[in-house]
Amino acid sequence: MQNLKICLASDFNNGRHLYNGLCWEAVQAIASTGDSTIISLADRARGRLWKIRSGVERRLTGLPRLSVDEISITDRFDCFVYVGMNPENLLMLKALKGWQECAPRSAVFLFESWSSKAHQDRQYLKLLDDFDHVFLFNAAGVQTIQKYTSTPCSFLPAAADCLKATPYPAPENRSIDIYGMGRGLEPVHEQLVDMTRTGELFYLWDHQPGPVANGYEAARLRTHHVIRHSRFFISFGFAAAAKSSSASVEDALPTRLFEGAAGGAVQIGSAPKVAEFQQLFDWPDALIEMPLDPLDVRSFYHELQKDQTRINRASTQAAMHALRRHDWVYRWAEMLKTLGLSETPGVMARRSRLSELAAIAEADLKIPTVGRKAPVRTGRKRSLAPRSLVTSGKRHLAFTPLVQKLCLKLMVLTIWSHHMIMLQT
C-alpha cells in the first residue's frame, strides 16, 4: 500500500452557484485522503463582441469559444480526475494544458448527464474520449452517453462528506421539525407554511438557489448543520416534482438523498422510481412516502408523530448506513479500483474513522426507544413532552410522572422539616 499523487480538476467555481458545492465537497473529501493538487476552472466574463464571435464559432464547430484562462500542468501525477457538473463544462479542459500527459491514468465524474440531452451535447461528449473511464451519476444515461464516446462509461452514485455531515459521535437535539431545500412541491410547501403559521411545527425552507456569498465551505457547513438539526427532511424525486408542474423529465436519484441520510434526518416525500434507489437505500424507512393524492400534509405529519420509536430508529439507521456506504471515500475507492490503482493509507484511515462512528450509531439502535417523544405542538400553545436523549452512547431518561410525584413529596417533606426545626429554635 502506497500513497498516490492525485491531480483533481473541477468546475465548481464556474458561476459559484450553490449546487456547485456538490463538486467542491466531492473534490475536498477525495483530496483529504492523500497527496492531492486541486485545480478549479471557471469562465471569465466577456464583452458583447466576444459573445458574438463565440456564437458564430458554435454554429460552425458545435462548440462555443473557450472563455477560460489557460492553466498549465507541469508536475507529474499518478492519476488525473475531473469532477464536473455537466457535459458543457468539459470544454474547460481545453484551457488546462498538459492534463492528458500529466498522469498515466485519468477519469471523469459527471453529476448531470441526461439521456434526453445527449444528442444536443454530442460535441461536448466527444471530449470524453481523452479519458480512461467515465463515471456518471445518472444511471439511466449510461447507455445513451456511451454511444457518443469510445471511453467506457459506468454508473457511480453521488455521496456526502459523512465525517462533516453525521450527527455522531454526539447527536444533538433536533430543534427543526421539517427542513426543505431546493426543488419541491408547491402544494406541500403551502400546507407546511400554514402549519407553521398555526404553530403546529417549526418548518424551515430554502427554495431560492443563488450564488454562494461566503464560499463553499460555509455553504456546505450550513446545509449539513441544518439537516443534522432537523427531524424530517423533504425529498421528492425529479418525476414527482415535474408532475406537479406539468413538466417532463427523466427520473433519477437526487443528491439530497445522500445529504439527508448523512445528517440522520428522516426523509419524507417520494422515492425516485429507479432501481438504484432500491439498491442504495434498502433499509426500512429510508424514505417515508408522503401520499400526494389526496394531499394532506397535516394528517400525514401528525400520524407520524404517533410513532416516535419508528422515527428515532429511522434517523439512527439513516446515519449509520450513510457512514458505512455513502461517504465520498467509497466512491473514490471504486474509481481507484476501476483504474487499476490500490487504496491509499489515507483512504484506509478515513474508512476506519467512518466505521468507528457507524459502530456508535449501531449501538444506539440496540437501546430501547420507549419514552422518546418529540415536542408536542398544538395551535400557538407549545409544550415539550418528556423525552430521552442519547449522547455519546449514554442514555439519559426524563423524569416519569411517578418520579415527579415522589420528588414533589420529598420537597414538601424537606420544607416541613425545616419549618419544624425553626420553630424549635
C-alpha positions as CSV (number, residue, x, y, z in Angstrom):
1,M,0.0,0.0,0.0
2,Q,1.5,3.3,-1.1
3,N,0.4,6.9,-1.4
4,L,-0.7,8.3,-4.7
5,K,-0.2,11.7,-6.2
6,I,-3.5,12.9,-7.5
7,C,-4.5,15.9,-9.6
8,L,-8.1,16.9,-9.1
9,A,-9.7,19.4,-11.5
10,S,-13.2,20.7,-11.3
11,D,-15.7,23.4,-12.5
12,F,-17.1,24.2,-9.0
13,N,-16.1,27.9,-9.3
14,N,-17.9,28.3,-12.6
15,G,-20.6,30.8,-11.5
16,R,-20.2,29.8,-7.8
17,H,-23.8,28.5,-7.6
18,L,-24.9,26.7,-4.5
19,Y,-25.3,23.4,-6.4
20,N,-21.7,23.6,-7.5
21,G,-20.9,23.0,-3.8
22,L,-21.5,19.3,-4.5
23,C,-18.5,19.3,-6.8
24,W,-16.5,21.2,-4.3
25,E,-17.3,18.8,-1.4
26,A,-16.5,15.7,-3.5
27,V,-13.1,17.1,-4.5
28,Q,-12.3,18.2,-0.9
29,A,-13.2,14.8,0.5
30,I,-11.2,12.9,-2.1
31,A,-8.2,15.3,-1.6
32,S,-8.2,14.7,2.2
33,T,-7.2,11.0,1.6
34,G,-3.7,11.8,0.2
35,D,-1.3,13.9,-1.7
36,S,-3.6,15.9,-4.0
37,T,-3.5,19.1,-6.1
38,I,-6.8,20.9,-6.8
39,I,-7.3,23.0,-9.9
40,S,-10.5,25.0,-10.2
41,L,-11.7,26.1,-13.7
42,A,-14.2,28.9,-14.3
43,D,-15.4,31.1,-17.2
44,R,-14.4,34.7,-17.4
45,A,-16.9,37.5,-18.0
46,R,-16.6,38.6,-21.7
47,G,-17.8,41.5,-23.7
48,R,-20.5,41.7,-26.3
49,L,-18.2,41.3,-29.3
50,W,-16.6,38.2,-27.8
51,K,-20.0,36.7,-27.3
52,I,-21.0,37.3,-31.0
53,R,-17.8,35.6,-32.1
54,S,-18.4,32.7,-29.8
55,G,-21.9,32.3,-31.2
56,V,-20.5,32.1,-34.7
57,E,-17.9,29.6,-33.6
58,R,-20.6,27.5,-32.0
59,R,-22.6,27.4,-35.3
60,L,-19.5,26.4,-37.3
61,T,-18.0,23.8,-34.9
62,G,-20.8,22.9,-32.5
63,L,-18.7,24.3,-29.6
64,P,-18.6,27.9,-28.2
65,R,-15.4,29.8,-28.0
66,L,-13.3,29.0,-24.9
67,S,-13.7,31.6,-22.2
68,V,-11.4,30.2,-19.5
69,D,-7.9,31.4,-18.8
70,E,-5.2,28.9,-19.7
71,I,-3.6,26.9,-16.9
72,S,-0.5,24.7,-17.5
73,I,0.2,21.5,-15.6
74,T,3.9,20.8,-15.3
75,D,4.0,18.3,-12.4
76,R,3.6,14.5,-12.8
77,F,0.8,12.6,-11.1
78,D,-0.3,9.0,-10.6
79,C,-3.9,9.9,-11.6
80,F,-5.9,12.8,-13.1
81,V,-9.5,13.2,-12.1
82,Y,-12.0,15.7,-13.4
83,V,-15.2,16.3,-11.3
84,G,-17.8,18.2,-13.3
85,M,-21.4,19.3,-13.0
86,N,-22.5,18.7,-16.7
87,P,-21.1,17.9,-20.1
88,E,-21.0,21.6,-21.2
89,N,-18.2,22.3,-18.7
90,L,-16.0,19.6,-20.2
91,L,-15.0,22.4,-22.7
92,M,-13.0,24.0,-19.9
93,L,-10.5,21.2,-20.1
94,K,-9.2,22.7,-23.3
95,A,-7.8,25.5,-21.2
96,L,-5.9,23.0,-18.9
97,K,-2.7,22.4,-20.9
98,G,-0.9,19.2,-20.3
99,W,-3.7,17.3,-18.4
100,Q,-3.6,14.3,-20.8
101,E,0.2,13.9,-20.3
102,C,0.4,14.7,-16.6
103,A,-0.7,11.2,-15.4
104,P,-0.8,7.6,-16.8
105,R,-4.5,7.2,-15.8
106,S,-7.4,9.6,-15.9
107,A,-11.1,9.6,-15.1
108,V,-14.1,11.9,-15.1
109,F,-17.2,12.1,-12.9
110,L,-20.3,14.0,-14.0
111,F,-23.2,14.8,-11.8
112,E,-25.6,15.5,-14.6
113,S,-25.8,13.5,-17.8
114,W,-29.4,13.3,-19.2
115,S,-30.3,10.9,-22.0
116,S,-32.7,13.5,-23.4
117,K,-29.8,16.0,-23.9
118,A,-27.2,13.6,-25.1
119,H,-27.6,14.4,-28.8
120,Q,-27.7,18.1,-28.1
121,D,-24.4,17.7,-26.0
122,R,-22.8,15.4,-28.6
123,Q,-19.9,17.8,-29.3
124,Y,-19.1,18.1,-25.6
125,L,-19.4,14.3,-25.1
126,K,-16.7,13.7,-27.7
127,L,-14.2,15.3,-25.2
128,L,-14.7,12.2,-23.0
129,D,-12.6,10.2,-25.5
130,D,-9.5,11.5,-23.8
131,F,-10.2,9.8,-20.5
132,D,-9.6,6.2,-19.5
133,H,-13.0,5.9,-17.7
134,V,-16.2,7.9,-17.4
135,F,-18.3,7.8,-14.2
136,L,-21.9,9.0,-14.4
137,F,-24.2,9.7,-11.5
138,N,-27.3,9.3,-13.7
139,A,-27.6,5.5,-14.2
140,A,-30.3,5.9,-16.9
141,G,-28.0,7.9,-19.0
142,V,-25.0,5.5,-19.1
143,Q,-26.1,3.5,-22.2
144,T,-27.0,6.6,-24.1
145,I,-23.9,8.6,-23.3
146,Q,-21.8,5.5,-24.2
147,K,-23.0,6.0,-27.8
148,Y,-21.2,9.3,-28.0
149,T,-17.8,8.3,-26.6
150,S,-15.3,5.5,-27.1
151,T,-14.3,5.6,-23.4
152,P,-16.0,3.0,-21.1
153,C,-18.9,4.5,-19.0
154,S,-20.3,3.3,-15.8
155,F,-22.7,4.4,-13.1
156,L,-21.2,5.8,-9.9
157,P,-23.6,7.1,-7.2
158,A,-23.1,10.5,-5.6
159,A,-22.3,10.7,-1.8
160,A,-21.7,13.1,1.0
161,D,-18.9,14.1,3.3
162,C,-20.2,12.0,6.1
163,L,-17.5,13.0,8.5
164,K,-18.8,16.5,8.4
165,A,-22.5,15.7,7.9
166,T,-23.0,13.0,10.6
167,P,-24.6,13.7,14.0
168,Y,-22.2,11.2,15.6
169,P,-20.5,10.7,17.9
170,A,-22.7,13.0,19.9
171,P,-26.1,13.6,18.4
172,E,-27.6,17.0,19.3
173,N,-31.2,18.0,19.8
174,R,-33.2,18.2,16.5
175,S,-35.0,21.6,17.1
176,I,-36.2,21.9,13.5
177,D,-39.3,19.8,12.7
178,I,-39.1,19.8,8.9
179,Y,-36.5,21.2,6.5
180,G,-37.0,21.7,2.8
181,M,-34.4,23.0,0.4
182,G,-34.2,23.5,-3.4
183,R,-36.7,21.7,-5.6
184,G,-40.0,20.8,-4.0
185,L,-43.8,20.6,-4.4
186,E,-45.6,23.9,-4.0
187,P,-48.8,22.4,-2.6
188,V,-46.7,20.6,0.1
189,H,-44.8,23.8,0.9
190,E,-48.0,25.8,1.2
191,Q,-49.5,23.4,3.7
192,L,-46.3,23.3,5.7
193,V,-46.3,27.1,5.8
194,D,-49.9,27.1,7.0
195,M,-48.9,24.6,9.8
196,T,-46.1,26.9,10.8
197,R,-48.5,29.9,10.9
198,T,-50.7,28.0,13.3
199,G,-47.7,27.0,15.5
200,E,-48.0,23.2,14.8
201,L,-44.4,22.8,13.8
202,F,-41.1,24.6,13.0
203,Y,-40.7,24.4,9.3
204,L,-37.5,25.8,7.7
205,W,-37.3,26.2,3.9
206,D,-34.7,27.4,1.5
207,H,-36.0,27.3,-2.1
208,Q,-34.1,30.1,-3.7
209,P,-31.0,28.9,-5.5
210,G,-28.3,31.6,-6.0
211,P,-24.6,32.4,-5.8
212,V,-22.5,31.4,-2.9
213,A,-21.9,34.5,-0.8
214,N,-19.3,33.3,1.7
215,G,-17.6,30.4,0.0
216,Y,-18.5,26.7,-0.5
217,E,-17.1,25.6,2.9
218,A,-19.6,27.9,4.8
219,A,-22.4,26.9,2.4
220,R,-21.9,23.2,2.9
221,L,-21.4,23.6,6.6
222,R,-24.8,25.4,6.8
223,T,-26.5,22.6,4.8
224,H,-25.1,19.8,7.0
225,H,-25.7,21.8,10.2
226,V,-29.4,22.4,9.4
227,I,-30.1,18.8,8.2
228,R,-28.3,17.5,11.3
229,H,-30.7,19.5,13.5
230,S,-33.8,18.6,11.5
231,R,-36.2,15.7,12.4
232,F,-37.6,15.4,8.9
233,F,-36.0,16.3,5.5
234,I,-38.1,16.7,2.4
235,S,-37.0,14.7,-0.6
236,F,-39.1,14.5,-3.8
237,G,-37.9,12.6,-6.9
238,F,-37.5,14.5,-10.2
239,A,-40.6,12.9,-11.7
240,A,-42.8,13.9,-8.7
241,A,-41.7,17.5,-8.9
242,A,-42.1,17.6,-12.6
243,K,-45.6,16.1,-12.4
244,S,-46.7,18.9,-10.1
245,S,-45.5,21.5,-12.7
246,S,-46.7,19.6,-15.8
247,A,-43.1,19.3,-17.0
248,S,-41.4,16.1,-18.4
249,V,-38.1,15.0,-17.0
250,E,-36.1,11.8,-16.5
251,D,-36.3,10.3,-13.1
252,A,-33.1,9.8,-11.2
253,L,-31.5,9.8,-7.8
254,P,-31.5,13.3,-6.2
255,T,-28.2,14.1,-4.4
256,R,-30.2,15.3,-1.4
257,L,-31.0,11.6,-0.6
258,F,-27.3,11.2,0.4
259,E,-27.2,14.5,2.2
260,G,-30.4,13.7,4.2
261,A,-29.2,10.3,5.2
262,A,-25.8,11.5,6.2
263,G,-27.3,14.0,8.6
264,G,-29.6,11.4,10.1
265,A,-32.8,13.3,9.2
266,V,-35.9,11.1,8.5
267,Q,-36.6,11.7,4.8
268,I,-40.2,12.2,3.7
269,G,-41.6,12.8,0.2
270,S,-41.5,10.4,-2.8
271,A,-38.8,8.0,-3.8
272,P,-37.5,8.0,-7.4
273,K,-38.8,5.1,-9.5
274,V,-35.3,3.8,-10.4
275,A,-33.6,0.5,-9.5
276,E,-30.6,2.2,-7.9
277,F,-32.7,3.7,-5.2
278,Q,-33.8,0.3,-4.0
279,Q,-30.1,-0.9,-4.1
280,L,-28.6,2.1,-2.3
281,F,-31.4,3.0,0.2
282,D,-32.6,-0.5,1.0
283,W,-33.1,-0.2,4.8
284,P,-36.6,0.3,6.4
285,D,-37.9,3.8,6.3
286,A,-35.0,5.1,4.2
287,L,-37.7,7.4,2.8
288,I,-41.2,7.6,4.1
289,E,-43.7,8.1,1.2
290,M,-46.0,11.1,1.5
291,P,-49.4,10.4,-0.1
292,L,-50.0,13.0,-2.8
293,D,-53.5,12.1,-3.9
294,P,-55.2,13.4,-1.9
295,L,-52.5,15.6,-0.4
296,D,-53.0,16.1,3.4
297,V,-49.6,17.1,4.9
298,R,-51.2,17.9,8.3
299,S,-52.7,14.4,8.8
300,F,-49.5,12.7,7.4
301,Y,-47.3,14.6,9.8
302,H,-49.4,14.1,12.9
303,E,-49.8,10.4,12.1
304,L,-46.0,10.1,12.0
305,Q,-45.8,11.8,15.4
306,K,-47.7,9.0,17.0
307,D,-44.8,6.5,16.5
308,Q,-41.7,8.1,17.9
309,T,-39.9,4.8,18.2
310,R,-40.2,4.4,14.4
311,I,-38.9,7.9,13.8
312,N,-36.0,7.6,16.2
313,R,-34.9,4.3,14.6
314,A,-35.2,5.6,11.1
315,S,-33.0,8.6,12.0
316,T,-30.3,6.4,13.5
317,Q,-30.4,3.9,10.7
318,A,-30.0,6.6,8.1
319,A,-26.9,8.0,9.7
320,M,-25.4,4.5,10.3
321,H,-25.9,3.4,6.7
322,A,-24.6,6.6,5.3
323,L,-21.4,6.2,7.4
324,R,-20.9,2.7,6.1
325,R,-21.9,3.2,2.4
326,H,-22.4,6.8,1.3
327,D,-19.3,8.7,2.1
328,W,-17.2,10.0,-0.8
329,V,-14.3,7.7,0.2
330,Y,-16.3,4.7,-1.0
331,R,-16.8,6.3,-4.4
332,W,-13.1,7.2,-4.6
333,A,-12.2,3.6,-3.7
334,E,-14.4,2.4,-6.6
335,M,-12.7,4.8,-9.0
336,L,-9.2,3.6,-7.9
337,K,-10.3,0.0,-8.4
338,T,-11.6,0.7,-11.8
339,L,-8.4,2.4,-12.9
340,G,-6.3,-0.4,-11.5
341,L,-4.9,1.5,-8.6
342,S,-4.7,0.4,-4.9
343,E,-6.3,2.2,-2.0
344,T,-4.0,4.6,-0.2
345,P,-3.3,4.8,3.5
346,G,-5.5,7.9,3.6
347,V,-8.4,6.0,2.2
348,M,-8.0,3.2,4.8
349,A,-7.7,5.8,7.6
350,R,-11.0,7.5,6.5
351,R,-12.7,4.1,6.2
352,S,-11.6,3.3,9.7
353,R,-13.0,6.5,11.2
354,L,-16.3,6.1,9.4
355,S,-16.5,2.5,10.8
356,E,-16.0,3.8,14.3
357,L,-18.8,6.3,14.0
358,A,-21.1,3.8,12.4
359,A,-20.5,1.4,15.4
360,I,-21.6,4.1,17.8
361,A,-24.8,4.6,15.7
362,E,-25.4,0.9,15.7
363,A,-25.1,0.8,19.5
364,D,-27.8,3.4,19.7
365,L,-30.1,1.1,17.6
366,K,-29.8,-1.5,20.4
367,I,-31.0,0.9,23.1
368,P,-34.8,0.7,23.7
369,T,-36.6,3.8,22.5
370,V,-39.6,3.6,24.8
371,G,-40.4,7.0,26.2
372,R,-38.6,9.0,23.5
373,K,-41.0,11.7,22.3
374,A,-40.9,14.7,20.1
375,P,-42.0,18.2,21.0
376,V,-45.8,18.3,21.2
377,R,-47.3,21.4,19.5
378,T,-51.0,22.3,19.2
379,G,-52.0,25.7,18.0
380,R,-50.0,28.5,19.4
381,K,-49.6,26.9,22.8
382,R,-46.4,24.9,22.9
383,S,-45.2,22.4,25.4
384,L,-42.4,19.9,25.5
385,A,-43.3,16.3,26.2
386,P,-40.8,14.2,28.3
387,R,-38.1,12.8,26.1
388,S,-34.9,10.9,26.5
389,L,-31.6,11.8,24.9
390,V,-28.8,9.6,23.6
391,T,-25.4,11.3,23.8
392,S,-22.1,9.6,23.2
393,G,-23.7,6.2,23.7
394,K,-25.1,7.1,27.2
395,R,-28.8,7.2,27.9
396,H,-30.4,9.9,29.9
397,L,-34.0,9.3,30.9
398,A,-36.5,12.1,31.5
399,F,-38.5,12.0,34.8
400,T,-41.6,9.9,34.6
401,P,-44.8,11.1,36.3
402,L,-44.3,8.7,39.2
403,V,-40.8,10.1,39.8
404,Q,-42.1,13.6,39.6
405,K,-44.7,12.9,42.3
406,L,-42.0,11.3,44.6
407,C,-39.7,14.3,44.1
408,L,-42.6,16.7,45.0
409,K,-43.4,14.8,48.2
410,L,-39.8,14.8,49.1
411,M,-39.6,18.5,48.6
412,V,-42.7,19.2,50.7
413,L,-41.3,16.9,53.5
414,T,-38.0,18.8,53.4
415,I,-39.7,22.2,53.7
416,W,-41.9,20.9,56.6
417,S,-38.9,19.5,58.5
418,H,-37.0,22.8,58.1
419,H,-40.0,24.7,59.3
420,M,-40.3,22.5,62.5
421,I,-36.6,23.0,63.2
422,M,-37.0,26.7,63.0
423,L,-40.0,26.6,65.4
424,Q,-38.0,24.6,68.0
425,T,-35.1,27.1,67.9
